[in-house]
Amino acid sequence: MLRLFIILLIAPIGFVSCSKGDTSEKIFQKKSDEKLDAYCSYLNADSSLHDSTYLPLFYKRFNRLVSENKIDSASQILFWAGRNIANNFKYDTAFLQVSINFVNKYSSKLQDRYFSGIYHNIGITYCDNGEYDNCSYYLNKGVIQPKDFYTFQNVADINYGLLFGHLNNGKLEQSLKSAYKALEMFETQRDTVFISACYSGIACIYRSQDDFPEAMKYENQGLRVVREARDTSGILTVSLNRMDLYDQMQHPDLYPLIDSTMTLFRQWPHKTEDDKLAINSWYVLKLIHDNKLDEAKKTLDEIKPFSLERSTGSSLDYYNYAKFVYDEKVGEKSGNISFYSNALPKLKENKDYARLALYNQILSENANTKGNYKAAMKYLKNAQTAQDSVSNKALRIKVKEFDRKYQTEKKEQQIELQHKELTQKNTFIALLIASIIGLIAAASAYYLWQRQKTLKLEKESSANFTRQLLENTEEERKRIAGDLHDSISHELLNLKSSLSKDTKAVSSKIDTIINDIRGISRNLHPVMFDKIGLVPNIEQLVERIQNQHNFFISTDVNYTGSLSSANELQIYRIIQETLSNIIKYANAHAAKITINEQPTYILIEIKDNGKGFHVKETLNSGKAFGLHNIIERSRVIGGEAHINSSADGTVITIHIPKKS
């Protein structure tokens, strides 16, 4: 099969969002996904690019922010839009020029993150379009001294981009330097997707020299990294690069690799359109090889819409080549041939030697198939000339020499680092032991102090509760004595003086005494509580309070009587105490009682629209007997009370688990 030599620049970015990163807290190591506001999330979403208003709305907001001198906000949305456009191979000259003009004009006002990030987006867009001089120029402008995770990430991405910008221009030594710089930074971040992508990038450098053993060595290193990390996205990225290498080598394992990669890809839930276009294009080549032409045609038709949305990129190259091979196989005139021939002048102008070699080879094979041997020879010579621009003996020696020098230097640095680490480790151990002893002593002292403080507070709280309980008991006795003296005693005296008078008056007096006794009795214990249950008693309590205090109370009760009568009485007292507190202190106009019974628990909620209070201060004041009473009664029945209060009112929630 014809050799494919297409550099994968953005493939890892398509997979990286779902890779398994290390959670170390070092500043330059990988963080969890960033939380974006709604509009930046929209700008960053692949699906948003299908929206016809994506760029018009962006320009409207961007221009407004610039006119209002809100440069930081403008740079933020420019960064996210540019990143999405670059990652999805949308080459838009107008957007590109807006980005260049903005970053040139406001560079001194930009945050480092957006300064380097916007230059990265510009450079990558040029790289995807094959304009490698512009790619390297703008990527280099974005190189700054990293100060945080995001600027470190940008500079690492820039070096990764320079790897391919230099490689495609035949600057192999610079490409290798950028590759190792990017690799070093991604290793610091422990970003397995891009570590493996850097190894694949180094493999591409050796592939450009037809040094397949070295290329395979680095591809294997990349695969080892992502397999050890169990990183599916990284495995897919490495597999895609490996297909290129196997195809160039005409390796017998190419088609089994395509098949296994496709199986893994089908199971992976985080597919992007670019991933689908690239991997399915390779799969079409396997189907053609297996002579499954109907299935190949069906797959090409399915991914064609993705190809029409791209003006450049490696995934588009894969698709065009798969379509070309299919057309050649079935004997159709390939419309893709004009794509290759029309692209040659621009590729030559941009010194895109990799694609020049590839496209001329494709055109040579097509001319040869048609019997136009003169044209076939011309294209083949052009392909060889382009290939010679990135592959010659002197460059090959220089690349290997630099690689060996880097590896030696890296080993020396590791030895020196290990020596320093050993010295630091011994010092650290001594300090650590002293620190641990001091820490244990301090922690013990703090624990004892905290424990004493807690015990003191618990003792004070218990004493306050007991004191208030006794005071409230005496107050209740005093109230009952007063009720008996002021009502029953008074009415009995009146009855005595009326015995000789009208019988009707005597009967009326007796009725009054009976009602007074019932009122006192209800206050002491709800009448017939054990017989009629919780819900009717709550209704009576609500009705009585509303009549006495002109206070509105609504109820929403879903309760089937699953608790014991003793526990129901405690719930009744909690509601009674809460309503009493609301009327006395809350300045509320209304309250609501909700009881919601679920299979495993019962939830009680009492809320009002009063003025609220500071819960913690009130509970610790020593004067909140009612609130402590509610909390203690909740504990008695195995529940837990939570009190939340604000200027909008107070909500008391009691959660009571059911016994299994």
C-alpha positions as CSV (number, residue, x, y, z in Angstrom):
1,M,0.0,0.0,0.0
2,L,1.0,3.6,-0.6
3,R,2.9,5.1,2.3
4,L,1.0,7.6,4.3
5,F,3.1,10.2,6.1
6,I,0.7,12.6,7.8
7,I,1.7,14.3,11.0
8,L,-0.8,14.2,13.9
9,L,-0.8,17.5,15.7
10,I,-4.2,17.8,17.2
11,A,-5.2,14.2,17.7
12,P,-4.1,14.1,21.4
13,I,-6.2,17.3,22.1
14,G,-9.3,15.5,20.9
15,F,-8.7,12.8,23.4
16,V,-7.1,14.7,26.3
17,S,-10.3,15.9,28.0
18,C,-11.1,12.5,29.3
19,S,-7.6,11.2,30.2
20,K,-6.8,10.1,33.7
21,G,-4.4,12.7,35.2
22,D,-2.6,12.6,38.5
23,T,-4.2,14.6,41.3
24,S,-1.0,15.9,42.8
25,E,-1.2,19.4,44.3
26,K,1.9,20.7,42.7
27,I,1.2,23.9,40.9
28,F,2.2,22.7,37.4
29,Q,0.5,19.3,37.6
30,K,-2.8,18.4,36.0
31,K,-5.9,19.9,37.6
32,S,-9.6,18.9,37.4
33,D,-11.7,20.3,34.6
34,E,-12.0,24.0,34.8
35,K,-15.4,25.5,35.7
36,L,-16.4,28.0,32.9
37,D,-19.2,30.5,32.8
38,A,-22.1,29.7,30.5
39,Y,-20.9,31.7,27.5
40,C,-17.3,30.4,27.6
41,S,-18.6,26.9,27.9
42,Y,-20.7,27.5,24.8
43,L,-17.7,28.9,23.0
44,N,-15.6,25.9,24.0
45,A,-18.1,23.2,23.0
46,D,-17.5,21.4,19.7
47,S,-21.2,21.3,19.0
48,S,-21.5,25.1,19.1
49,L,-19.5,25.4,15.9
50,H,-22.5,24.0,14.0
51,D,-24.5,27.1,15.2
52,S,-24.7,29.6,12.3
53,T,-24.7,32.4,14.9
54,Y,-21.5,31.2,16.7
55,L,-19.2,33.8,15.1
56,P,-21.7,36.7,14.6
57,L,-22.6,36.6,18.3
58,F,-19.0,36.2,19.3
59,Y,-18.0,39.3,17.2
60,K,-20.9,41.3,18.6
61,R,-19.9,40.6,22.3
62,F,-16.1,40.8,21.6
63,N,-16.4,44.2,19.9
64,R,-18.6,45.5,22.7
65,L,-16.1,44.4,25.3
66,V,-13.2,46.0,23.5
67,S,-15.1,49.3,23.0
68,E,-15.9,49.3,26.7
69,N,-12.2,48.7,27.4
70,K,-12.9,45.4,29.1
71,I,-9.8,43.8,27.6
72,D,-9.6,41.0,30.1
73,S,-13.1,39.8,29.3
74,A,-12.5,40.2,25.6
75,S,-9.3,38.2,25.8
76,Q,-11.0,35.4,27.7
77,I,-13.7,34.8,25.1
78,L,-11.2,35.2,22.2
79,F,-9.1,32.5,23.8
80,W,-11.9,30.0,24.2
81,A,-13.3,30.6,20.7
82,G,-9.9,30.4,19.1
83,R,-9.1,27.2,21.0
84,N,-12.3,25.6,19.8
85,I,-11.8,26.8,16.2
86,A,-8.2,25.6,16.1
87,N,-9.0,22.2,17.7
88,N,-11.7,21.6,15.1
89,F,-9.5,22.6,12.1
90,K,-11.7,25.6,11.2
91,Y,-9.3,27.8,9.2
92,D,-11.0,31.2,9.3
93,T,-8.8,34.0,8.0
94,A,-11.0,36.8,9.4
95,F,-11.0,35.3,12.9
96,L,-7.2,34.7,12.6
97,Q,-6.6,38.3,11.7
98,V,-8.8,39.6,14.6
99,S,-6.7,37.4,17.0
100,I,-3.4,38.7,15.6
101,N,-4.5,42.4,15.7
102,F,-5.9,42.1,19.2
103,V,-2.9,40.4,20.8
104,N,-0.5,42.8,19.1
105,K,-2.4,45.8,20.3
106,Y,-3.2,44.8,23.8
107,S,-0.4,42.5,24.7
108,S,0.7,44.6,27.7
109,K,-2.8,44.4,29.2
110,L,-3.4,40.7,28.8
111,Q,-3.1,38.1,31.6
112,D,-0.2,35.7,30.9
113,R,-2.6,32.9,30.4
114,Y,-4.5,34.5,27.6
115,F,-1.4,36.2,26.1
116,S,0.3,32.8,25.6
117,G,-3.0,31.0,24.9
118,I,-4.1,33.3,22.0
119,Y,-0.6,33.1,20.4
120,H,-0.8,29.3,20.7
121,N,-4.2,29.2,19.0
122,I,-2.9,31.4,16.2
123,G,0.2,29.2,15.7
124,I,-1.7,26.0,15.7
125,T,-4.2,27.3,13.2
126,Y,-1.3,28.2,10.8
127,C,0.2,24.8,11.4
128,D,-3.0,23.0,10.5
129,N,-3.2,25.0,7.3
130,G,0.4,24.1,6.4
131,E,1.8,27.6,6.9
132,Y,4.8,26.5,9.0
133,D,6.8,29.7,9.0
134,N,3.9,31.6,10.4
135,C,3.2,28.7,12.8
136,S,6.7,28.8,14.3
137,Y,6.7,32.6,14.4
138,Y,3.5,33.0,16.4
139,L,4.1,30.0,18.6
140,N,7.5,31.4,19.6
141,K,5.9,34.8,20.4
142,G,3.7,33.0,23.0
143,V,6.6,31.5,24.9
144,I,6.8,33.1,28.4
145,Q,8.1,32.2,31.8
146,P,5.3,30.0,33.3
147,K,3.8,31.2,36.6
148,D,0.9,28.9,37.2
149,F,-0.7,25.7,35.8
150,Y,-2.4,27.4,32.9
151,T,0.6,29.3,31.6
152,F,2.7,26.2,32.1
153,Q,0.2,24.2,30.1
154,N,0.2,26.8,27.3
155,V,4.0,26.8,27.0
156,A,4.0,23.0,27.0
157,D,1.4,23.0,24.2
158,I,3.4,25.6,22.3
159,N,6.6,23.4,22.4
160,Y,4.5,20.5,21.2
161,G,3.2,22.6,18.3
162,L,6.8,23.7,17.4
163,L,7.7,20.0,17.2
164,F,5.5,19.7,14.1
165,G,6.0,23.2,12.7
166,H,9.8,22.6,12.5
167,L,9.5,19.0,11.4
168,N,7.3,19.8,8.4
169,N,9.8,22.6,7.4
170,G,12.7,20.1,7.6
171,K,14.2,21.7,10.7
172,L,14.7,18.4,12.5
173,E,17.2,19.5,15.2
174,Q,14.8,22.4,16.3
175,S,11.9,19.9,16.1
176,L,13.7,17.5,18.4
177,K,14.6,20.2,20.9
178,S,11.0,21.3,21.0
179,A,9.9,17.7,21.4
180,Y,12.1,17.1,24.4
181,K,11.1,20.4,26.0
182,A,7.4,19.6,25.6
183,L,8.1,16.0,26.9
184,E,9.8,17.4,30.0
185,M,6.9,19.8,30.7
186,F,4.2,17.2,30.2
187,E,6.1,14.8,32.5
188,T,6.1,17.5,35.1
189,Q,2.3,17.6,34.7
190,R,2.1,13.9,34.5
191,D,-0.2,14.3,31.4
192,T,-0.1,10.7,30.0
193,V,-1.9,11.6,26.7
194,F,0.7,14.3,25.8
195,I,3.7,12.4,27.1
196,S,2.8,9.5,24.7
197,A,2.0,12.1,22.0
198,C,5.5,13.6,22.4
199,Y,7.1,10.1,22.0
200,S,5.0,9.6,18.9
201,G,6.2,13.1,17.7
202,I,9.8,12.0,18.2
203,A,9.0,8.8,16.3
204,C,7.7,11.0,13.4
205,I,11.1,12.7,13.3
206,Y,12.8,9.4,12.8
207,R,10.1,8.3,10.3
208,S,11.0,11.3,8.2
209,Q,14.5,9.8,8.0
210,D,13.2,6.3,7.2
211,D,14.7,5.2,10.5
212,F,11.9,2.8,11.3
213,P,13.6,0.9,14.2
214,E,14.1,4.2,16.2
215,A,10.6,5.3,15.3
216,M,9.2,2.0,16.6
217,K,11.2,2.4,19.8
218,Y,9.6,5.7,20.6
219,E,6.1,4.6,19.6
220,N,6.5,1.7,22.0
221,Q,7.6,4.1,24.8
222,G,4.5,6.1,24.2
223,L,2.3,3.0,24.2
224,R,3.9,1.8,27.5
225,V,3.1,5.1,29.2
226,V,-0.6,5.1,28.4
227,R,-1.0,1.4,29.1
228,E,0.5,1.7,32.5
229,A,-1.8,4.6,33.2
230,R,-4.8,2.7,31.8
231,D,-5.5,5.8,29.7
232,T,-7.9,4.9,26.9
233,S,-7.7,8.3,25.2
234,G,-3.9,8.0,25.2
235,I,-4.0,4.5,23.8
236,L,-6.2,5.7,20.9
237,T,-3.9,8.6,20.2
238,V,-0.8,6.3,20.1
239,S,-2.7,3.8,18.0
240,L,-3.5,6.4,15.4
241,N,0.1,7.5,15.2
242,R,1.2,3.8,15.0
243,M,-1.1,3.2,12.0
244,D,0.9,5.9,10.1
245,L,4.2,4.2,11.0
246,Y,2.9,0.7,10.1
247,D,1.6,2.0,6.8
248,Q,4.9,3.7,5.9
249,M,6.7,0.5,6.8
250,Q,4.1,-1.7,5.0
251,H,3.9,-3.6,8.3
252,P,1.8,-6.8,8.2
253,D,0.1,-5.8,11.5
254,L,-1.4,-2.7,10.1
255,Y,-4.9,-4.1,9.5
256,P,-5.1,-6.0,12.8
257,L,-4.1,-2.7,14.5
258,I,-6.8,-0.8,12.7
259,D,-9.4,-3.5,13.7
260,S,-8.4,-3.5,17.4
261,T,-8.3,0.3,17.5
262,M,-11.8,0.5,15.9
263,T,-13.1,-2.0,18.5
264,L,-11.7,0.1,21.4
265,F,-13.0,3.3,19.7
266,R,-16.6,2.0,19.4
267,Q,-16.6,1.3,23.2
268,W,-15.2,4.8,24.1
269,P,-18.0,7.3,25.1
270,H,-16.1,10.5,24.4
271,K,-15.8,10.6,20.6
272,T,-15.4,13.9,18.8
273,E,-16.2,14.5,15.1
274,D,-12.5,14.7,14.4
275,D,-11.8,11.4,16.1
276,K,-14.6,9.8,14.1
277,L,-13.3,11.2,10.8
278,A,-9.7,10.0,11.4
279,I,-10.3,6.5,12.8
280,N,-13.2,5.6,10.4
281,S,-11.0,6.7,7.5
282,W,-8.4,4.2,8.5
283,Y,-11.2,1.6,9.0
284,V,-12.3,2.2,5.4
285,L,-8.8,1.3,4.2
286,K,-9.1,-2.0,6.1
287,L,-12.6,-2.7,4.6
288,I,-11.2,-2.0,1.1
289,H,-8.3,-4.4,1.9
290,D,-10.9,-7.1,2.9
291,N,-12.9,-6.3,-0.2
292,K,-15.9,-5.2,1.8
293,L,-16.7,-2.4,-0.6
294,D,-20.3,-1.9,0.3
295,E,-19.4,-1.4,4.0
296,A,-16.5,0.9,3.0
297,K,-18.9,3.1,0.9
298,K,-21.4,3.2,3.7
299,T,-18.7,4.3,6.2
300,L,-17.4,7.0,3.8
301,D,-20.9,8.4,3.4
302,E,-21.3,8.5,7.2
303,I,-18.2,10.5,7.8
304,K,-18.4,12.7,4.7
305,P,-20.3,15.5,6.6
306,F,-17.4,15.8,9.0
307,S,-14.9,16.2,6.2
308,L,-17.0,19.0,4.6
309,E,-16.8,21.0,7.8
310,R,-12.9,21.0,7.7
311,S,-10.7,23.0,5.4
312,T,-7.4,21.3,6.7
313,G,-6.0,18.9,9.2
314,S,-4.6,15.4,9.4
315,S,-8.1,13.8,9.8
316,L,-9.1,15.4,6.5
317,D,-6.0,14.0,4.8
318,Y,-7.0,10.5,6.1
319,Y,-10.5,10.9,4.7
320,N,-9.3,12.2,1.3
321,Y,-6.8,9.4,0.9
322,A,-9.4,6.7,1.9
323,K,-11.9,8.2,-0.6
324,F,-9.1,8.2,-3.3
325,V,-8.3,4.5,-2.6
326,Y,-11.9,3.5,-2.7
327,D,-12.5,5.3,-6.0
328,E,-9.5,3.7,-7.5
329,K,-10.7,0.3,-6.3
330,V,-14.2,0.5,-7.8
331,G,-12.9,2.2,-11.0
332,E,-14.7,5.5,-10.4
333,K,-13.2,8.9,-11.3
334,S,-12.0,10.4,-8.0
335,G,-13.0,14.0,-7.3
336,N,-10.3,14.0,-4.7
337,I,-7.5,14.0,-7.4
338,S,-8.2,17.7,-8.1
339,F,-8.0,18.3,-4.3
340,Y,-4.4,17.0,-4.4
341,S,-3.3,18.7,-7.5
342,N,-4.8,22.1,-6.6
343,A,-3.1,21.9,-3.2
344,L,0.4,21.6,-4.5
345,P,1.2,25.3,-5.2
346,K,0.2,26.3,-1.7
347,L,2.1,23.4,-0.1
348,K,5.2,24.4,-2.0
349,E,4.8,28.1,-1.0
350,N,4.4,27.1,2.7
351,K,7.3,24.5,2.5
352,D,5.0,21.8,3.7
353,Y,7.4,19.1,2.6
354,A,5.6,16.2,4.3
355,R,2.3,16.8,2.5
356,L,4.1,17.7,-0.8
357,A,5.8,14.3,-0.7
358,L,2.5,12.6,0.2
359,Y,0.3,14.4,-2.4
360,N,2.8,13.9,-5.2
361,Q,3.0,10.2,-4.4
362,I,-0.8,10.0,-4.6
363,L,-0.9,11.8,-7.9
364,S,1.9,9.6,-9.2
365,E,0.0,6.5,-8.4
366,N,-3.2,7.8,-10.0
367,A,-1.3,8.8,-13.2
368,N,0.4,5.4,-13.3
369,T,-3.0,3.6,-12.9
370,K,-4.3,5.6,-15.9
371,G,-1.3,4.8,-18.0
372,N,0.1,8.4,-18.0
373,Y,3.6,7.3,-17.2
374,K,5.2,10.7,-18.0
375,A,3.0,12.5,-15.4
376,A,3.6,9.6,-13.0
377,M,7.4,10.0,-13.3
378,K,7.1,13.8,-12.8
379,Y,5.0,13.5,-9.7
380,L,7.3,10.8,-8.3
381,K,10.4,13.0,-8.8
382,N,8.6,15.9,-7.1
383,A,7.7,13.6,-4.2
384,Q,11.4,12.5,-3.9
385,T,12.5,16.2,-3.9
386,A,10.1,17.1,-1.2
387,Q,11.1,14.0,0.8
388,D,14.8,14.9,0.4
389,S,14.0,18.3,2.1
390,V,13.3,16.5,5.3
391,S,15.5,13.5,4.9
392,N,19.2,13.4,4.2
393,K,22.2,11.7,5.7
394,A,23.7,14.7,7.3
395,L,20.4,15.6,9.0
396,R,20.0,12.0,10.1
397,I,23.4,11.9,11.8
398,K,22.7,15.3,13.4
399,V,19.4,14.2,14.8
400,K,20.8,11.0,16.3
401,E,23.8,13.0,17.7
402,F,21.5,15.5,19.4
403,D,19.2,12.7,20.7
404,R,22.2,10.9,22.2
405,K,23.5,14.2,23.7
406,Y,20.0,14.8,25.2
407,Q,19.7,11.3,26.6
408,T,23.3,11.6,28.2
409,E,22.5,15.0,29.6
410,K,19.2,13.7,31.0
411,K,20.9,10.8,32.7
412,E,23.5,13.1,34.2
413,Q,20.8,15.4,35.5
414,Q,19.0,12.4,37.0
415,I,22.1,11.2,38.8
416,E,22.7,14.7,40.1
417,L,19.1,15.1,41.1
418,Q,19.2,11.7,42.9
419,H,22.3,12.8,44.9
420,K,20.6,16.1,45.9
421,E,17.4,14.2,46.7
422,L,19.3,11.8,48.9
423,T,21.0,14.6,50.8
424,Q,17.7,16.5,51.1
425,K,16.0,13.3,52.2
426,N,18.4,12.7,55.1
427,T,18.0,16.3,56.2
428,F,14.3,16.0,55.7
429,I,14.0,12.8,57.8
430,A,15.8,14.4,60.7
431,L,13.6,17.5,60.5
432,L,10.6,15.4,60.1
433,I,11.2,13.3,63.2
434,A,11.7,16.5,65.2
435,S,8.6,18.0,63.7
436,I,6.6,14.9,64.3
437,I,7.5,14.9,68.0
438,G,6.7,18.6,68.3
439,L,3.5,18.1,66.3
440,I,2.4,15.2,68.5
441,A,3.1,17.3,71.6
442,A,1.2,20.3,70.2
443,A,-1.6,18.1,68.9
444,S,-2.0,16.4,72.3
445,A,-2.0,19.8,74.1
446,Y,-4.5,21.2,71.6
447,Y,-6.7,18.0,72.0
448,L,-6.7,18.2,75.8
449,W,-7.5,22.0,75.6
450,Q,-10.3,21.4,73.1
451,R,-11.6,18.5,75.1
452,Q,-11.7,20.5,78.3
453,K,-13.4,23.4,76.4
454,T,-16.0,21.0,75.0
455,L,-16.6,19.4,78.4
456,K,-17.0,22.8,80.0
457,L,-19.5,23.9,77.3
458,E,-21.4,20.6,77.6
459,K,-21.4,21.0,81.4
460,E,-22.6,24.6,81.2
461,S,-25.2,23.7,78.6
462,S,-26.5,20.8,80.7
463,A,-26.6,23.0,83.8
464,N,-28.5,25.7,81.9
465,F,-30.9,23.1,80.6
466,T,-31.5,21.6,84.0
467,R,-31.9,25.1,85.6
468,Q,-34.4,26.2,82.9
469,L,-36.2,22.9,83.1
470,L,-36.7,23.5,86.9
471,E,-37.7,27.1,86.3
472,N,-40.1,26.1,83.6
473,T,-41.6,23.4,85.8
474,E,-42.1,25.9,88.6
475,E,-43.5,28.4,86.1
476,E,-45.9,25.7,84.8
477,R,-47.0,24.9,88.4
478,K,-47.5,28.6,89.0
479,R,-49.6,28.9,85.9
480,I,-51.7,25.9,86.8
481,A,-52.2,27.3,90.3
482,G,-53.2,30.7,88.9
483,D,-55.6,29.1,86.5
484,L,-57.2,27.1,89.2
485,H,-57.4,30.1,91.6
486,D,-58.5,32.7,89.0
487,S,-61.0,30.5,87.1
488,I,-62.1,27.4,88.9
489,S,-62.0,28.9,92.4
490,H,-63.7,32.1,91.3
491,E,-66.4,30.3,89.4
492,L,-67.1,27.9,92.3
493,L,-67.6,30.9,94.6
494,N,-70.0,32.5,92.1
495,L,-71.7,29.1,91.9
496,K,-72.1,29.0,95.6
497,S,-73.7,32.4,95.8
498,S,-76.0,31.4,92.9
499,L,-77.4,28.2,94.3
500,S,-80.4,29.9,95.7
501,K,-81.0,31.8,92.5
502,D,-82.0,30.9,88.9
503,T,-81.2,27.3,88.0
504,K,-80.2,28.4,84.4
505,A,-77.6,30.7,85.8
506,V,-76.2,27.8,87.9
507,S,-76.1,25.6,84.9
508,S,-74.2,28.2,82.9
509,K,-71.7,28.6,85.7
510,I,-71.1,24.8,85.7
511,D,-70.5,24.8,81.9
512,T,-68.0,27.6,82.3
513,I,-66.1,25.7,85.0
514,I,-66.1,22.5,82.9
515,N,-64.7,24.4,79.9
516,D,-62.0,26.0,82.1
517,I,-61.0,22.5,83.5
518,R,-60.9,21.2,79.9
519,G,-58.6,24.0,78.8
520,I,-56.2,23.4,81.7
521,S,-56.3,19.7,81.0
522,R,-55.5,20.3,77.3
523,N,-52.5,22.4,78.2
524,L,-51.2,19.7,80.5
525,H,-51.9,16.8,78.0
526,P,-53.8,16.6,74.8
527,V,-57.2,15.0,75.4
528,M,-57.7,11.5,73.9
529,F,-54.2,11.6,72.3
530,D,-53.6,7.9,72.6
531,K,-57.0,7.2,71.0
532,I,-57.2,9.7,68.1
533,G,-53.5,9.9,67.3
534,L,-51.1,12.6,66.1
535,V,-52.7,14.1,63.0
536,P,-56.1,15.1,64.6
537,N,-54.3,16.6,67.6
538,I,-52.1,18.7,65.4
539,E,-55.2,19.9,63.6
540,Q,-56.9,20.8,66.9
541,L,-53.7,22.6,68.0
542,V,-53.5,24.6,64.8
543,E,-57.2,25.6,65.0
544,R,-56.9,26.6,68.6
545,I,-53.7,28.8,68.0
546,Q,-55.3,30.4,65.0
547,N,-58.4,31.3,66.9
548,Q,-56.5,32.7,69.9
549,H,-53.8,34.6,68.1
550,N,-55.2,35.6,64.7
551,F,-52.2,33.8,63.2
552,F,-52.3,31.8,59.9
553,I,-50.9,28.2,59.9
554,S,-51.0,25.8,57.0
555,T,-50.4,22.1,57.1
556,D,-49.2,19.4,54.7
557,V,-49.3,16.1,56.5
558,N,-48.5,12.7,54.9
559,Y,-48.3,10.3,57.9
560,T,-49.8,6.9,58.3
561,G,-49.3,6.4,62.1
562,S,-46.1,4.3,62.0
563,L,-44.6,5.6,65.2
564,S,-45.5,4.7,68.8
565,S,-47.9,6.8,70.7
566,A,-45.0,8.0,73.0
567,N,-43.0,9.1,70.0
568,E,-46.0,10.8,68.4
569,L,-46.5,12.8,71.7
570,Q,-42.9,14.0,71.5
571,I,-43.5,15.2,67.9
572,Y,-46.7,17.0,69.1
573,R,-44.7,18.7,71.9
574,I,-42.0,19.7,69.3
575,I,-44.6,21.3,67.1
576,Q,-46.3,22.9,70.1
577,E,-43.1,24.4,71.4
578,T,-42.0,25.6,67.9
579,L,-45.4,27.4,67.3
580,S,-45.2,28.9,70.7
581,N,-41.7,30.3,70.0
582,I,-42.8,31.7,66.6
583,I,-45.7,33.6,68.2
584,K,-43.6,34.9,71.0
585,Y,-40.4,35.9,69.2
586,A,-40.5,35.8,65.4
587,N,-42.9,38.6,64.5
588,A,-44.2,36.3,61.9
589,H,-47.6,36.4,60.0
590,A,-47.7,32.8,59.0
591,A,-46.2,29.4,59.5
592,K,-46.3,26.0,57.7
593,I,-46.1,22.5,59.2
594,T,-45.0,19.7,56.8
595,I,-44.9,16.0,57.8
596,N,-43.6,13.7,55.0
597,E,-43.4,10.0,55.7
598,Q,-41.1,7.9,53.4
599,P,-40.3,4.2,53.6
600,T,-37.2,4.6,55.7
601,Y,-37.7,7.9,57.5
602,I,-40.1,10.7,58.5
603,L,-39.3,14.3,57.8
604,I,-40.9,17.1,59.8
605,E,-40.5,20.8,58.7
606,I,-41.8,23.9,60.5
607,K,-41.1,27.2,58.9
608,D,-42.2,30.8,59.4
609,N,-41.8,34.2,57.6
610,G,-40.5,36.0,60.7
611,K,-37.4,38.1,61.4
612,G,-35.0,35.2,62.1
613,F,-32.2,35.0,64.6
614,H,-28.5,33.9,64.9
615,V,-28.8,30.2,65.7
616,K,-25.4,29.5,67.2
617,E,-25.3,32.6,69.4
618,T,-28.9,31.9,70.6
619,L,-28.2,28.3,71.5
620,N,-25.1,29.2,73.4
621,S,-26.7,32.2,75.2
622,G,-28.1,30.0,78.0
623,K,-31.6,31.4,77.4
624,A,-32.8,29.2,74.5
625,F,-34.7,26.6,76.6
626,G,-37.3,26.1,73.9
627,L,-34.8,25.4,71.2
628,H,-32.9,23.0,73.4
629,N,-36.2,21.3,74.3
630,I,-36.9,20.8,70.6
631,I,-33.4,19.3,70.0
632,E,-33.5,17.1,73.1
633,R,-37.0,15.8,72.3
634,S,-35.8,15.0,68.7
635,R,-32.9,13.0,70.1
636,V,-35.2,11.1,72.5
637,I,-37.2,9.6,69.6
638,G,-34.0,8.8,67.6
639,G,-34.2,11.8,65.3
640,E,-32.0,14.8,64.6
641,A,-33.1,18.5,64.5
642,H,-31.6,21.1,62.2
643,I,-32.3,24.8,62.7
644,N,-31.7,27.3,59.9
645,S,-32.6,31.0,60.2
646,S,-32.2,34.1,58.2
647,A,-33.8,37.5,57.7
648,D,-36.5,35.7,55.6
649,G,-37.6,33.4,58.4
650,T,-36.7,30.2,60.3
651,V,-36.9,26.6,59.2
652,I,-36.7,23.7,61.7
653,T,-36.3,20.3,60.2
654,I,-36.4,17.0,62.1
655,H,-35.3,13.8,60.4
656,I,-36.5,10.6,62.1
657,P,-35.3,7.3,60.8
658,K,-37.7,4.4,60.9
659,K,-36.7,1.3,62.8
660,S,-36.2,-1.7,60.5
